[in-house]
Amino acid sequence: MEEAGSFKDFYQYATPTRVIVGRDLLESTGFEFLKEGAHRVLLVTDQVIRGTGLVEKVEAGLVDGGVDLAGIFDEVPQDSSTAVCDRCAEAAREAGADSFLALGGGSVMDTAKVADAVFTHGGTAREQEGFFLMPRDDDGMGRPLDIAPLACIPTTAGTGSEVSMAAVIKEPEERIKLEIADFPLFPRLAILDPETTRTLPPALAAATGMDAMTHAIEGYVSQDWSPHQDARSLQALRMIRDNLERAVQGGERDEEARGNMLIAANLAITLALGSVHAMSHPAGAHFGVPHGVANAIHLPHVIRFNARGGDSIAERYRDLGELFALETGGAATDAADALAAHIGGLVEQLGLPTRLSQAGVLESGIPALVEGAMGDGTTILNPREAGEEDYAELYRSAL
Ligand SMILES: [Fe+2]
């Protein structure tokens, strides 16, 4: 891989989502979303959020700004599927909506993205799979066609989906996670207000925070690293270092830590990931391991594996170890190991499982997991080439 500091042959960077950050922003939801072209909104959420009072606050904010609430779709499960996306698109049509507002975690936001694409262009959620395959002007050669206005209000500090052009959705029959990415899926607006994570349970704050940590670390060492993303990854990691434990332990009281974690997750997100995500997607598809939990378990193992793929990779982990004030003086692989150990300790400290077996994964499932990881789009972005034997070993060591 090209060394840090070299001039890359190619990369692209885009972040067109307008992000607004602050306190008491939910009451401005309508005022802000109106500026993005919304008039009749389908609010997409889940049953858990329904019970928190957030829906009422957002609804009041919409109406206050002169935006109609066309309907509420609250059937998004923890791990959404193509069928849910299709139902959500249908709900928008039936309600006469012209825009989507996602209020929830990654599953809710990704559902709204895919439902919006289906709503706008027709077809089914299953047919949306792929990278940069959405309809374009000029027989597919021109500008990608817009989808209906989409705003996201994340209620976890983790996925960063509110500013990404990707969605990951389960296809239950094939037991895979579909990956869909293209420019029109960038939401037009993201609202970060610490009120949305005030009642987030500590275990969920920990797991989603580790997802953000994984994005920052994988993004920094990915084959697809870039100076633009490096800047984001490093600042995200500083903010996670300073706020994650506080946000998990301080919960409702620590608004500052929760707000900073929302920003950190927003900064950390990138499509340039690697083998941690490649391993976590099938763990979710086959065993229902929550995404952040799977990442937290896999991350230290992948760091140790990658660091043995060459000095330029291990040196990048050394940079990150310095940020955590770890002992990073000796060999680069030792520095990477210190980072892996630090993260493993943090995961334990946060009260998350550290082994796949604690999260319901069976040894007999490893061949299917390996197959899933090999077929995952993030495998080719990992800084060290990972083959079937490597993944089998990584899963066994994480079991
Ligand atoms: Fe992730």
Boltz pocket constraint, residues with backbone or C-beta under 6 A from the ligand:
constraints:
  - pocket:
      binder: B
      contacts: [[A, 159], [A, 211], [A, 214], [A, 215], [A, 277], [A, 291]]
      max_distance: 6.0
